[in-house]
Amino acid sequence: MIIVRQLLNYGLKAGESPYVAGDFVPWSLQETDQVIQRIETAWDELGHEPNIWDLVWFGKAKQA
């Protein structure tokens, strides 16, 4: 989760994988502790080691 915190501090957004959503879709909540909690909860519920697209994707949100 140290790396997750660093990615968010760098300015990346957490969201749905383009492999799942068809495009990178940032989550509505981007507060660091909330993102980390969401990832930890999803990982616990997953029941196996995650693949790259299972939990979270990081990217830059498209400018409107």
Buried (B, 14 or more C-beta within 10 A) or exposed (E): EEEBEEBBEEEBBBBBBEEEEEEBBBBEEBEBEEBBEBBEEEBEEEEEEEEEEBBBBBBEEEEE
